[in-house]
């Protein structure tokens, strides 16, 4: 290895030439970093313009375009970083690029046996993209993690959970995926009615509510809400069920709206729903009396 800017003998140092050589090397590295940063920013801008910017007509849908953009951004980052590292080594240590690349390939093969998980993650990332398992913005569940896909990189996938937690999962660990954003989704609402209520009347009111909601939700609904009828006999109540199929992500808002409107309609029509009451005793004297009564009852048991 021949380091051009480092003197071979400390006594032969020409400090002026040494300083100029070191300064040139520093300037070269700074210029390389600036050019790399500008090139990365420009390429990201062009990719965002072609794939993500909705002002331009695209062949891909928005989620697919965001996924490809995320993966290409990751590839660009690693590629430019490696190029800068290569040029810096060549400038500082006067390496031959061809020899360095050959050595890197041999080293890569050697490291490949010790970094199988890294290779597995990269291959997994490509399979996720080409098999279209999920896209950026979709709600998925993989393993114990559930959330919205925020970014799919060459090595990891980022999932944002409901509570705001960000899960960073290696692509090689994603073995099974449940996608909640593909196809029609089921909205299910179950209402409990006391046994002594008129079930036919209650189901009639629920059907009217379903028709109103179906007309207002429009394109969000794939199959209109319908009353299935009695689905369960509980200990004190009968369970009535309403189902519908919606566009992905709309099932929860439809369920909330159905519950709200059914509750209001039942109040208006005088249809009772289960009411549970709990008594909280705060008076110490009454509480102690109740405790003594409980003890007495317990003692009288055989």
Buried (B, 14 or more C-beta within 10 A) or exposed (E): EEEEBEBEEEEEEEEEEEEEBEEEBEEBBEEBEEEBEEBBEEBBEEBBEBBBEEEEEEEBEBBBBBBBBBBBBBEBBEEBEEEBEBBBEEBBBEBEEEEBEEEEEEEEEEEEEEEEEBBBBBEBBEEBBEEEBBBBBBBBBBEEBBBBBBBBBBBBBBBBEEEEEEBEBBBBBBEEBEBBBBEBBEBBBBBEBBEEBEBEEBBEBBBBBBEBBBEEBEEBBBEEBBBEBEEEEEEEBBBBBBBBBBBBBBBEEBBEBBBEBBBEBBEEEEBEBEEEEEEEEEEEEEEEEEEEEEEEEEEEEE
